[in-house]
C-alpha cells in the first residue's frame, strides 16, 4: 500500500503527457478546407505532397498545420479610378476565386495566409485602373459595362494564374460617376432618343406618302388603260346588250330606239 502512491504518480504524469501530446498532434480539417503541413525539423513547408484533406489527422506535436479554405470565395473591393479623360470614377466590384488545391503548399510558402490582401486585391485594382482608363464616362455609364467586366477579369486572371490562385469571375456591381457628368450624360441620351423617335416618324410619314402616291398612280394608270380600250363601238355593243336585257324584264318601260346622242336606245320607265 505504501508503494501505490509511488507507482500512481508516474502513471498519472504519463497520462497527462500523453493527453497533451495527443491534443497537440490531433488536427481536424473541416468541410471545404485543406491543410498545409509544416515540418519543423525536416524541410519546413511540404510542397511536394498533396495538402491534408478533410477529416481527422495525427501529426507530430512539433509540426504545424496551416488550414486554408479551398472552396469558392468572394471578395469585395471599392475603388476610385480615372476615365480616359481624367474624371474620377467610383467602381464597386467583387471577385469569385479559390486557391489552387494542388499548389496550396507553394501558395503558403511564397504568399502566406494573407494572399488575398497581398496578391488578389492589388491585382484587381491594377487591372481596373488599366481597363477603365481606356473608356469615357459615357461608355462606362451606358454601353461598355459588360466589356469592362470581361477585360478586368482577363487582365486579373493572367497575373493570378501564376500566383496559385484560380479566378472564376469578376463582377462590376456599380459604376458611380460625378453627379454633374451623370446628369449631362442622361440629358444627352434623352436628346438622342428623342432624335431617333423624330427620325422614325419622318421615315414613317415618308413611307406613307409614297404608299398613297403609288396607289394614286396605279389608279391613274388603270383609268388610262381602261379609257384607251373603250372605243365607241365597244360602248355601243355594251349598250345594246344592256337594252336587250332590260327589254326582257317584266317591268313596264318605253324604249325609244336611236333616241340617245350616241344612237343608243333610250329607256323610259313608267315613273
Backbone as CSV, one residue per row, in Angstrom:
resi,resn,N_x,N_y,N_z,CA_x,CA_y,CA_z,C_x,C_y,C_z
1,UNK,0.823,-1.213,0.000,0.000,0.000,0.000,0.852,1.256,0.000
2,UNK,2.043,1.140,0.688,2.920,2.310,0.723,3.534,2.600,-0.646
3,UNK,3.659,1.508,-1.460,4.263,1.703,-2.776,3.274,2.245,-3.815
4,UNK,1.973,2.213,-3.578,0.960,2.622,-4.539,1.113,4.077,-4.971
5,UNK,1.292,4.988,-4.015,1.452,6.379,-4.469,2.669,6.573,-5.362
6,UNK,3.777,5.811,-5.073,4.972,5.959,-5.900,4.723,5.466,-7.327
7,UNK,3.879,4.457,-7.516,3.557,3.948,-8.848,2.528,4.843,-9.544
8,UNK,1.580,5.335,-8.760,0.489,6.126,-9.325,0.977,7.455,-9.895
9,UNK,1.938,8.069,-9.230,2.389,9.391,-9.682,2.987,9.341,-11.088
10,UNK,3.899,8.407,-11.383,4.407,8.333,-12.760,3.328,8.017,-13.782
11,UNK,2.355,7.160,-13.391,1.275,6.820,-14.321,0.436,8.045,-14.627
12,UNK,0.083,8.759,-13.589,-0.716,9.969,-13.780,0.046,10.975,-14.633
13,UNK,1.343,11.110,-14.325,2.164,12.045,-15.097,2.235,11.620,-16.572
14,UNK,2.381,10.319,-16.775,2.433,9.823,-18.153,1.138,10.060,-18.901
15,UNK,0.022,9.854,-18.208,-1.279,10.099,-18.843,-1.430,11.567,-19.215
16,UNK,-0.991,12.446,-18.339,-1.092,13.876,-18.626,-0.251,14.238,-19.847
17,UNK,0.971,13.690,-19.894,1.843,13.956,-21.043,1.222,13.415,-22.325
18,UNK,0.633,12.206,-22.223,0.001,11.605,-23.401,-1.160,12.453,-23.902
19,UNK,-1.971,12.930,-22.954,-3.115,13.774,-23.357,-2.631,15.046,-24.035
20,UNK,-1.562,15.633,-23.497,-1.023,16.856,-24.094,-0.498,16.576,-25.501
21,UNK,0.229,15.445,-25.645,0.778,15.104,-26.953,-0.325,14.858,-27.984
22,UNK,-1.380,14.139,-27.552,-2.491,13.862,-28.472,-3.197,15.150,-28.869
23,UNK,-3.420,16.024,-27.889,-4.100,17.288,-28.189,-3.269,18.159,-29.124
24,UNK,-1.950,18.067,-28.972,-1.076,18.841,-29.850,-0.937,18.193,-31.227
25,UNK,-1.129,16.895,-31.284,-0.917,16.169,-32.539,-2.179,16.040,-33.368
26,UNK,-3.334,16.114,-32.733,-4.593,15.902,-33.449,-5.009,17.177,-34.189
27,UNK,-5.359,17.012,-35.437,-5.812,18.135,-36.261,-7.082,17.718,-36.986
28,UNK,-8.113,18.519,-36.884,-9.365,18.262,-37.595,-9.556,19.341,-38.657
29,UNK,-9.684,18.897,-39.901,-9.861,19.824,-41.033,-11.318,19.750,-41.476
30,UNK,-11.968,20.899,-41.507,-13.407,20.961,-41.776,-13.750,20.860,-43.256
31,UNK,-15.063,20.909,-43.506,-15.563,20.829,-44.878,-15.126,22.049,-45.685
32,UNK,-14.657,21.796,-46.925,-14.224,22.889,-47.798,-12.879,23.464,-47.420
33,UNK,-12.103,22.728,-46.621,-10.794,23.202,-46.193,-9.713,22.181,-46.542
34,UNK,-8.476,22.631,-46.501,-7.312,21.754,-46.700,-6.189,22.290,-45.829
35,UNK,-5.266,21.392,-45.452,-4.200,21.780,-44.541,-2.818,21.670,-45.171
36,UNK,-1.978,22.662,-44.899,-0.576,22.650,-45.342,0.277,22.264,-44.139
37,UNK,1.053,21.221,-44.309,1.886,20.708,-43.214,3.234,21.419,-43.202
38,UNK,3.618,21.875,-42.001,4.925,22.496,-41.805,5.734,21.612,-40.862
39,UNK,6.825,21.045,-41.372,7.677,20.158,-40.577,8.831,20.972,-39.993
40,UNK,8.807,21.117,-38.683,9.768,21.989,-38.018,11.199,21.522,-38.204
41,UNK,11.444,20.204,-38.157,12.820,19.691,-38.178,13.174,18.980,-39.491
42,UNK,12.338,19.090,-40.483,12.650,18.361,-41.735,12.122,19.080,-42.974
43,UNK,12.618,20.269,-43.222,12.360,20.909,-44.509,11.296,21.976,-44.537
44,UNK,10.629,22.239,-43.434,9.627,23.305,-43.424,8.342,22.926,-44.145
45,UNK,7.853,23.827,-44.991,6.570,23.626,-45.673,6.664,22.464,-46.644
46,UNK,5.689,21.573,-46.591,5.643,20.438,-47.503,4.980,20.885,-48.802
47,UNK,5.751,20.916,-49.886,5.220,21.359,-51.178,5.166,20.245,-52.215
48,UNK,5.810,19.114,-51.926,5.861,18.022,-52.903,4.830,16.936,-52.630
49,UNK,3.909,17.187,-51.713,2.838,16.249,-51.411,1.508,16.993,-51.402
50,UNK,0.392,16.290,-51.678,-0.918,16.952,-51.638,-1.214,17.471,-50.229
51,UNK,-1.993,18.540,-50.123,-2.355,19.038,-48.791,-3.242,18.045,-48.051
52,UNK,-3.313,18.205,-46.760,-4.169,17.338,-45.944,-5.629,17.621,-46.258
53,UNK,-6.401,16.569,-46.435,-7.807,16.728,-46.769,-8.699,16.849,-45.545
54,UNK,-9.990,16.841,-45.779,-10.963,16.984,-44.700,-10.894,15.782,-43.751
55,UNK,-11.172,16.033,-42.483,-11.225,14.945,-41.503,-10.181,15.085,-40.410
56,UNK,-9.975,13.971,-39.695,-9.098,13.935,-38.523,-7.710,13.455,-38.928
57,UNK,-6.670,14.144,-38.432,-5.290,13.788,-38.761,-4.438,13.841,-37.496
58,UNK,-3.426,12.972,-37.460,-2.432,12.980,-36.388,-1.085,13.390,-36.984
59,UNK,-0.498,14.434,-36.426,0.815,14.890,-36.876,1.729,14.985,-35.665
60,UNK,3.006,15.019,-35.915,3.966,15.154,-34.812,3.708,16.459,-34.072
61,UNK,3.786,16.435,-32.764,3.436,17.641,-31.984,4.338,18.842,-32.267
62,UNK,5.526,18.597,-32.780,6.417,19.730,-33.097,6.197,20.296,-34.503
63,UNK,5.315,19.648,-35.250,4.942,20.174,-36.570,3.669,21.015,-36.482
64,UNK,3.391,21.760,-37.531,2.204,22.624,-37.560,1.398,22.357,-38.829
65,UNK,0.106,22.644,-38.752,-0.765,22.540,-39.919,-1.473,23.884,-40.100
66,UNK,-1.329,24.473,-41.284,-1.998,25.733,-41.610,-3.215,25.411,-42.485
67,UNK,-4.370,25.818,-42.018,-5.627,25.443,-42.682,-6.089,26.573,-43.597
68,UNK,-6.447,26.201,-44.835,-6.937,27.142,-45.847,-8.334,26.725,-46.299
69,UNK,-9.156,27.721,-46.587,-10.442,27.443,-47.240,-10.187,27.277,-48.738
70,UNK,-10.626,26.146,-49.306,-10.323,25.859,-50.708,-11.570,25.858,-51.586
71,UNK,-12.741,26.152,-51.038,-13.923,26.292,-51.882,-13.990,27.722,-52.420
72,UNK,-14.943,27.955,-53.314,-15.040,29.289,-53.921,-15.378,30.338,-52.872
73,UNK,-14.671,31.449,-52.943,-14.890,32.569,-52.029,-15.173,33.828,-52.839
74,UNK,-15.668,34.856,-52.160,-15.938,36.134,-52.818,-15.311,37.254,-52.005
75,UNK,-14.631,38.151,-52.700,-14.028,39.311,-52.069,-14.579,40.562,-52.747
76,UNK,-14.883,41.587,-51.952,-15.439,42.840,-52.460,-14.378,43.934,-52.416
77,UNK,-14.464,44.816,-53.402,-13.495,45.909,-53.460,-14.143,47.156,-54.051
78,UNK,-13.990,48.288,-53.362,-14.452,49.574,-53.869,-13.227,50.400,-54.243
79,UNK,-13.239,50.925,-55.458,-12.060,51.617,-55.988,-12.440,52.972,-56.575
80,UNK,-11.475,53.860,-56.598,-11.593,55.132,-57.306,-10.566,55.123,-58.441
81,UNK,-11.071,55.175,-59.658,-10.202,55.091,-60.840,-10.496,56.271,-61.763
82,UNK,-9.628,56.461,-62.754,-9.772,57.579,-63.674,-10.194,57.089,-65.045
83,UNK,-11.120,57.831,-65.676,-11.547,57.512,-67.032,-10.503,58.012,-68.034
84,UNK,-10.783,57.809,-69.318,-9.819,58.199,-70.353,-9.589,59.704,-70.399
85,UNK,-10.580,60.502,-69.965,-10.412,61.960,-69.965,-10.101,62.514,-68.573
86,UNK,-9.679,61.622,-67.654,-9.178,62.077,-66.358,-10.211,62.298,-65.282
87,UNK,-11.474,61.930,-65.517,-12.504,62.110,-64.495,-12.485,60.937,-63.515
88,UNK,-12.752,61.241,-62.250,-12.712,60.221,-61.204,-13.998,59.395,-61.211
89,UNK,-13.855,58.087,-61.275,-14.983,57.155,-61.318,-14.891,56.235,-60.109
90,UNK,-16.012,56.008,-59.444,-16.069,55.051,-58.338,-16.567,53.712,-58.859
91,UNK,-15.795,52.684,-58.588,-16.094,51.357,-59.113,-16.287,50.396,-57.945
92,UNK,-17.411,49.690,-57.957,-17.712,48.691,-56.930,-17.692,47.325,-57.605
93,UNK,-16.718,46.488,-57.216,-16.552,45.194,-57.888,-16.354,44.087,-56.868
94,UNK,-16.526,42.851,-57.324,-16.234,41.686,-56.494,-15.620,40.604,-57.368
95,UNK,-14.930,39.674,-56.725,-14.270,38.584,-57.456,-14.600,37.251,-56.790
96,UNK,-14.863,36.247,-57.637,-15.031,34.867,-57.172,-13.717,34.134,-57.417
97,UNK,-13.181,33.497,-56.406,-11.867,32.874,-56.534,-11.753,31.697,-55.569
98,UNK,-10.684,30.949,-55.735,-10.322,29.879,-54.808,-8.842,29.577,-54.987
99,UNK,-8.148,29.190,-53.912,-6.743,28.807,-54.079,-6.656,27.480,-54.825
100,UNK,-5.593,27.310,-55.599,-5.400,26.055,-56.311,-4.955,24.989,-55.308
101,UNK,-5.808,23.982,-55.142,-5.569,22.982,-54.102,-4.213,22.282,-54.274
102,UNK,-3.891,21.928,-55.530,-2.656,21.176,-55.762,-1.407,22.016,-55.489
103,UNK,-1.557,23.344,-55.448,-0.411,24.237,-55.216,-0.528,24.952,-53.877
104,UNK,-1.285,24.388,-52.955,-1.536,25.077,-51.690,-0.251,25.259,-50.885
105,UNK,0.649,24.253,-50.940,1.919,24.386,-50.226,2.753,25.531,-50.765
106,UNK,2.815,25.658,-52.094,3.551,26.761,-52.722,2.935,28.098,-52.359
107,UNK,1.605,28.157,-52.372,0.914,29.401,-52.017,1.270,29.825,-50.600
108,UNK,1.281,28.866,-49.673,1.605,29.195,-48.282,3.063,29.607,-48.142
109,UNK,3.935,28.909,-48.856,5.363,29.192,-48.753,5.720,30.550,-49.328
110,UNK,5.109,30.918,-50.452,5.500,32.138,-51.155,4.619,33.350,-50.833
111,UNK,3.334,33.111,-50.532,2.409,34.236,-50.326,1.891,34.321,-48.894
112,UNK,1.706,33.182,-48.253,1.205,33.185,-46.889,-0.307,33.194,-46.808
113,UNK,-0.819,33.163,-45.601,-2.263,33.098,-45.385,-2.976,34.384,-45.799
114,UNK,-2.253,35.471,-45.926,-2.853,36.752,-46.321,-2.689,37.000,-47.820
115,UNK,-2.765,35.935,-48.603,-2.554,36.060,-50.061,-3.621,36.924,-50.735
116,UNK,-4.808,37.000,-50.129,-5.867,37.831,-50.729,-5.454,39.299,-50.705
117,UNK,-4.985,39.769,-49.563,-4.567,41.168,-49.439,-3.245,41.438,-50.155
118,UNK,-2.391,40.425,-50.227,-1.059,40.638,-50.807,-1.045,40.503,-52.327
119,UNK,-1.937,39.661,-52.871,-1.876,39.365,-54.303,-3.166,39.726,-55.026
120,UNK,-4.288,39.149,-54.582,-5.527,39.242,-55.363,-6.059,40.667,-55.447
121,UNK,-6.239,41.330,-54.312,-6.833,42.676,-54.332,-5.959,43.689,-55.074
122,UNK,-4.649,43.724,-54.845,-3.827,44.661,-55.622,-3.904,44.408,-57.129
123,UNK,-4.010,43.143,-57.520,-4.100,42.831,-58.952,-5.418,43.320,-59.534
124,UNK,-6.507,43.144,-58.797,-7.813,43.629,-59.262,-7.787,45.146,-59.413
125,UNK,-7.211,45.832,-58.439,-7.144,47.300,-58.509,-6.339,47.745,-59.732
126,UNK,-5.198,47.108,-59.950,-4.352,47.478,-61.089,-5.078,47.237,-62.409
127,UNK,-5.744,46.089,-62.539,-6.468,45.788,-63.774,-7.620,46.761,-63.985
128,UNK,-8.323,47.119,-62.913,-9.452,48.042,-63.033,-8.981,49.418,-63.493
129,UNK,-7.885,49.898,-62.937,-7.352,51.205,-63.361,-6.941,51.171,-64.833
130,UNK,-6.306,50.087,-65.236,-5.862,49.980,-66.627,-7.041,49.935,-67.592
131,UNK,-8.073,49.162,-67.248,-9.211,48.984,-68.156,-10.074,50.238,-68.206
132,UNK,-10.432,50.776,-67.052,-11.322,51.945,-67.016,-10.659,53.137,-67.704
133,UNK,-9.346,53.227,-67.638,-8.638,54.330,-68.270,-8.748,54.348,-69.786
134,UNK,-9.295,53.294,-70.383,-9.464,53.257,-71.844,-10.821,53.789,-72.288
135,UNK,-11.728,54.071,-71.364,-13.103,54.414,-71.726,-13.492,55.786,-71.190
136,UNK,-14.455,56.391,-71.885,-15.017,57.669,-71.445,-16.105,57.414,-70.400
137,UNK,-16.465,58.425,-69.604,-17.551,58.237,-68.633,-18.858,57.800,-69.288
138,UNK,-19.146,58.321,-70.478,-20.381,57.957,-71.174,-20.394,56.456,-71.491
139,UNK,-19.262,55.921,-71.948,-19.190,54.485,-72.239,-19.329,53.664,-70.967
140,UNK,-18.718,54.120,-69.895,-18.806,53.406,-68.623,-20.233,53.379,-68.105
141,UNK,-20.963,54.474,-68.343,-22.319,54.589,-67.796,-23.329,53.772,-68.588
142,UNK,-23.115,53.633,-69.885,-24.170,53.055,-70.712,-23.810,51.713,-71.322
143,UNK,-22.908,51.708,-72.301,-22.806,50.554,-73.185,-21.647,49.605,-72.906
144,UNK,-20.669,50.006,-72.125,-19.445,49.218,-72.052,-19.235,48.494,-70.720
145,UNK,-20.259,48.426,-69.876,-20.037,47.816,-68.556,-19.663,46.337,-68.667
146,UNK,-20.338,45.604,-69.537,-20.021,44.184,-69.714,-18.613,44.001,-70.267
147,UNK,-18.230,44.876,-71.199,-16.882,44.796,-71.770,-15.826,45.084,-70.706
148,UNK,-16.082,46.075,-69.869,-15.144,46.418,-68.796,-14.986,45.244,-67.838
149,UNK,-16.091,44.631,-67.480,-16.073,43.489,-66.566,-15.228,42.347,-67.138
150,UNK,-15.442,42.055,-68.422,-14.698,40.968,-69.064,-13.202,41.287,-69.144
151,UNK,-12.864,42.545,-69.434,-11.452,42.918,-69.570,-10.740,42.897,-68.218
152,UNK,-11.420,43.361,-67.169,-10.814,43.294,-65.830,-10.561,41.843,-65.438
153,UNK,-11.511,40.979,-65.741,-11.351,39.545,-65.435,-10.140,38.968,-66.168
154,UNK,-10.034,39.243,-67.474,-8.951,38.670,-68.267,-7.594,39.167,-67.777
155,UNK,-7.474,40.460,-67.482,-6.185,41.001,-67.052,-5.796,40.491,-65.664
156,UNK,-6.781,40.366,-64.787,-6.502,39.846,-63.442,-6.112,38.374,-63.502
157,UNK,-6.829,37.619,-64.319,-6.581,36.179,-64.417,-5.165,35.884,-64.929
158,UNK,-4.691,36.673,-65.881,-3.350,36.457,-66.421,-2.287,36.501,-65.322
159,UNK,-2.494,37.396,-64.355,-1.499,37.569,-63.297,-1.662,36.520,-62.198
160,UNK,-2.888,36.321,-61.688,-3.070,35.449,-60.516,-2.948,33.974,-60.862
161,UNK,-3.069,33.620,-62.151,-2.878,32.215,-62.523,-1.482,31.727,-62.129
162,UNK,-0.508,32.592,-62.232,0.849,32.231,-61.854,1.141,32.411,-60.377
163,UNK,0.120,32.831,-59.612,0.280,33.051,-58.178,-0.512,32.026,-57.358
164,UNK,-0.846,30.900,-58.000,-1.525,29.775,-57.338,-2.955,30.110,-56.907
165,UNK,-3.580,31.045,-57.635,-4.967,31.431,-57.353,-5.804,31.187,-58.598
166,UNK,-6.936,30.544,-58.430,-7.859,30.311,-59.545,-8.960,31.368,-59.489
167,UNK,-8.992,32.238,-60.493,-10.011,33.286,-60.568,-11.178,32.779,-61.409
168,UNK,-12.384,32.776,-60.836,-13.563,32.261,-61.536,-14.378,33.348,-62.217
169,UNK,-14.468,34.525,-61.616,-15.272,35.603,-62.209,-14.971,36.915,-61.520
170,UNK,-15.089,38.005,-62.288,-15.051,39.363,-61.731,-16.363,40.037,-62.084
171,UNK,-17.026,40.607,-61.099,-18.319,41.243,-61.297,-18.213,42.734,-60.997
172,UNK,-18.593,43.566,-61.960,-18.684,45.008,-61.737,-20.104,45.296,-61.263
173,UNK,-20.245,45.597,-59.997,-21.575,45.746,-59.406,-22.133,47.162,-59.554
174,UNK,-21.264,48.150,-59.579,-21.769,49.523,-59.692,-20.664,50.427,-60.226
175,UNK,-21.075,51.366,-61.064,-20.178,52.410,-61.576,-20.807,53.749,-61.220
176,UNK,-20.131,54.538,-60.413,-20.665,55.817,-59.949,-19.864,56.956,-60.572
177,UNK,-20.566,57.803,-61.315,-19.937,58.965,-61.943,-20.195,60.214,-61.100
178,UNK,-19.389,61.264,-61.287,-19.721,62.550,-60.652,-21.119,63.001,-61.061
179,UNK,-21.859,63.610,-60.131,-23.274,63.944,-60.362,-23.461,64.804,-61.606
180,UNK,-22.597,65.796,-61.806,-22.752,66.689,-62.970,-22.552,65.927,-64.278
181,UNK,-21.582,65.016,-64.295,-21.317,64.230,-65.501,-22.486,63.289,-65.770
182,UNK,-23.005,62.678,-64.731,-24.137,61.759,-64.888,-25.352,62.480,-65.468
183,UNK,-25.640,63.681,-64.930,-26.792,64.445,-65.433,-26.585,64.836,-66.894
184,UNK,-25.373,65.242,-67.251,-25.093,65.631,-68.637,-25.258,64.439,-69.580
185,UNK,-24.793,63.279,-69.163,-24.930,62.072,-69.993,-26.396,61.693,-70.156
186,UNK,-27.164,61.783,-69.067,-28.592,61.447,-69.145,-29.333,62.398,-70.080
187,UNK,-28.971,63.697,-70.042,-29.601,64.661,-70.958,-29.255,64.326,-72.401
188,UNK,-27.998,64.011,-72.636,-27.559,63.670,-73.992,-28.268,62.418,-74.501
189,UNK,-28.366,61.398,-73.642,-29.043,60.159,-74.047,-30.520,60.417,-74.341
190,UNK,-31.141,61.299,-73.549,-32.547,61.632,-73.781,-32.723,62.341,-75.113
191,UNK,-31.831,63.293,-75.399,-31.899,64.008,-76.673,-31.692,63.056,-77.851
192,UNK,-30.759,62.125,-77.704,-30.524,61.159,-78.777,-31.755,60.286,-78.994
193,UNK,-32.416,59.912,-77.898,-33.622,59.099,-78.026,-34.729,59.868,-78.720
194,UNK,-34.902,61.131,-78.345,-35.915,61.964,-78.990,-35.603,62.146,-80.470
195,UNK,-34.318,62.321,-80.795,-33.921,62.468,-82.199,-34.232,61.201,-82.987
196,UNK,-33.972,60.047,-82.392,-34.277,58.789,-83.067,-35.779,58.628,-83.291
197,UNK,-36.565,59.033,-82.297,-38.022,58.954,-82.440,-38.511,59.878,-83.559
198,UNK,-37.925,61.100,-83.618,-38.315,62.047,-84.675,-37.958,61.501,-86.050
199,UNK,-36.760,60.929,-86.180,-36.355,60.336,-87.456,-37.276,59.186,-87.842
200,UNK,-37.696,58.418,-86.851,-38.608,57.305,-87.130,-39.946,57.822,-87.650
201,UNK,-40.430,58.904,-87.037,-41.697,59.477,-87.501,-41.564,60.004,-88.927
202,UNK,-40.425,60.644,-89.233,-40.208,61.151,-90.591,-40.179,60.012,-91.612
203,UNK,-39.476,58.949,-91.266,-39.400,57.804,-92.182,-40.776,57.194,-92.387
204,UNK,-41.556,57.083,-91.295,-42.898,56.506,-91.390,-43.793,57.367,-92.271
205,UNK,-43.731,58.706,-92.062,-44.547,59.612,-92.868,-44.148,59.556,-94.340
206,UNK,-42.852,59.470,-94.600,-42.381,59.391,-95.978,-42.881,58.121,-96.653
207,UNK,-42.819,57.005,-95.924,-43.291,55.742,-96.489,-44.794,55.775,-96.745
208,UNK,-45.538,56.430,-95.836,-46.992,56.533,-96.022,-47.315,57.382,-97.254
209,UNK,-46.544,58.488,-97.404,-46.759,59.340,-98.580,-46.431,58.581,-99.866
210,UNK,-45.352,57.815,-99.844,-45.004,57.015,-101.013,-46.079,55.982,-101.330
211,UNK,-46.672,55.419,-100.284,-47.732,54.441,-100.482,-48.943,55.073,-101.162
212,UNK,-49.341,56.277,-100.663,-50.501,56.977,-101.262,-50.202,57.342,-102.712
213,UNK,-48.965,57.814,-102.971,-48.589,58.183,-104.337,-48.648,56.983,-105.273
214,UNK,-48.134,55.849,-104.786,-48.143,54.641,-105.608,-49.567,54.185,-105.899
215,UNK,-50.443,54.246,-104.879,-51.834,53.844,-105.088,-52.524,54.770,-106.088
216,UNK,-52.301,56.103,-105.945,-52.906,57.061,-106.875,-52.390,56.851,-108.294
217,UNK,-51.093,56.619,-108.415,-50.509,56.385,-109.734,-51.076,55.121,-110.360
218,UNK,-51.272,54.087,-109.507,-51.850,52.848,-110.010,-53.262,53.045,-110.538
219,UNK,-54.058,53.796,-109.773,-55.429,54.073,-110.214,-55.431,54.884,-111.516
220,UNK,-54.537,55.876,-111.580,-54.476,56.710,-112.797,-54.083,55.876,-114.007
221,UNK,-53.100,55.001,-113.807,-52.685,54.136,-114.912,-53.808,53.201,-115.340
222,UNK,-54.550,52.676,-114.344,-55.663,51.771,-114.665,-56.741,52.504,-115.461
223,UNK,-57.064,53.719,-115.014,-58.084,54.508,-115.727,-57.628,54.854,-117.152
224,UNK,-56.322,55.123,-117.255,-55.783,55.457,-118.582,-55.882,54.263,-119.517
225,UNK,-55.539,53.100,-119.002,-55.622,51.882,-119.821,-57.069,51.576,-120.191
226,UNK,-57.976,51.750,-119.210,-59.396,51.482,-119.462,-59.958,52.446,-120.508
227,UNK,-59.585,53.727,-120.382,-60.094,54.722,-121.341,-59.598,54.428,-122.751
228,UNK,-58.330,53.997,-122.827,-57.778,53.704,-124.141,-58.439,52.492,-124.783
229,UNK,-58.922,51.559,-123.964,-59.502,50.314,-124.502,-60.987,50.450,-124.830
230,UNK,-61.682,51.474,-124.320,-63.127,51.637,-124.547,-63.364,52.516,-125.795
231,UNK,-63.568,51.883,-126.913,-63.901,52.627,-128.151,-65.409,52.845,-128.230
232,UNK,-65.852,53.718,-129.171,-67.298,53.971,-129.352,-68.024,52.700,-129.745
233,UNK,-67.388,51.857,-130.556,-68.027,50.618,-130.998,-68.296,49.700,-129.820
234,UNK,-67.284,49.580,-128.904,-67.456,48.710,-127.722,-68.570,49.240,-126.842
235,UNK,-68.620,50.576,-126.661,-69.662,51.162,-125.825,-71.050,50.914,-126.418
236,UNK,-71.181,51.027,-127.757,-72.468,50.761,-128.390,-72.905,49.317,-128.204
237,UNK,-71.965,48.377,-128.375,-72.288,46.961,-128.187,-72.760,46.689,-126.764
238,UNK,-72.053,47.276,-125.764,-72.454,47.061,-124.374,-73.821,47.696,-124.109
239,UNK,-74.101,48.856,-124.752,-75.411,49.498,-124.588,-76.521,48.653,-125.165
240,UNK,-76.272,48.044,-126.308,-77.297,47.177,-126.930,-77.559,45.977,-126.043
241,UNK,-76.503,45.369,-125.500,-76.680,44.208,-124.611,-77.503,44.588,-123.393
242,UNK,-77.227,45.738,-122.824,-77.980,46.173,-121.650,-79.435,46.431,-122.008
243,UNK,-79.706,47.012,-123.228,-81.079,47.290,-123.645,-81.865,46.008,-123.819
244,UNK,-81.217,45.021,-124.403,-81.897,43.733,-124.596,-82.275,43.101,-123.259
245,UNK,-81.393,43.177,-122.305,-81.695,42.575,-121.003,-82.834,43.309,-120.314
246,UNK,-82.856,44.648,-120.434,-83.944,45.413,-119.819,-85.266,45.161,-120.524
247,UNK,-85.203,44.998,-121.841,-86.448,44.768,-122.600,-87.093,43.452,-122.204
248,UNK,-86.293,42.501,-121.769,-86.831,41.189,-121.394,-87.358,41.150,-119.976
249,UNK,-87.169,42.237,-119.183,-87.661,42.228,-117.806,-89.139,42.483,-117.766
250,UNK,-89.788,42.140,-116.651,-91.246,42.260,-116.506,-91.683,43.676,-116.177
251,UNK,-90.781,44.566,-115.873,-91.167,45.938,-115.511,-91.649,46.700,-116.740
252,UNK,-92.619,47.604,-116.530,-93.150,48.443,-117.624,-92.129,49.492,-117.997
253,UNK,-91.893,49.670,-119.303,-90.951,50.680,-119.763,-91.267,51.042,-121.214
254,UNK,-90.687,52.134,-121.648,-90.829,52.577,-123.040,-89.435,52.705,-123.617
255,UNK,-89.156,52.011,-124.691,-87.826,52.028,-125.323,-87.928,52.835,-126.607
256,UNK,-87.168,53.869,-126.711,-87.113,54.691,-127.919,-85.825,54.345,-128.638
257,UNK,-85.873,53.675,-129.742,-84.697,53.226,-130.464,-84.023,54.413,-131.128
258,UNK,-82.710,54.522,-130.883,-81.933,55.604,-131.511,-82.203,56.942,-130.907
259,UNK,-82.701,56.988,-129.659,-83.052,58.277,-129.069,-81.909,58.978,-128.395
260,UNK,-80.757,58.261,-128.135,-79.635,58.888,-127.438,-78.707,59.629,-128.370
261,UNK,-77.801,60.428,-127.794,-76.852,61.190,-128.607,-75.932,60.273,-129.389
262,UNK,-75.624,59.103,-128.809,-74.722,58.171,-129.488,-75.454,57.150,-130.316
263,UNK,-76.765,57.320,-130.472,-77.555,56.387,-131.264,-78.044,55.205,-130.472
264,UNK,-77.800,55.212,-129.177,-78.261,54.106,-128.332,-79.714,54.326,-127.954
265,UNK,-80.447,53.263,-127.685,-81.865,53.407,-127.302,-81.983,54.154,-125.986
266,UNK,-83.142,54.862,-125.840,-83.499,55.472,-124.577,-84.550,54.624,-123.909
267,UNK,-84.385,54.413,-122.618,-85.334,53.596,-121.865,-86.080,54.511,-120.930
268,UNK,-87.415,54.543,-121.082,-88.263,55.384,-120.240,-89.095,54.475,-119.362
269,UNK,-88.979,54.643,-118.088,-89.763,53.823,-117.179,-91.146,54.355,-117.010
270,UNK,-91.991,53.583,-116.247,-93.372,54.005,-116.035,-93.455,55.092,-114.988
271,UNK,-92.299,55.512,-114.371,-92.300,56.602,-113.417,-91.917,57.917,-114.084
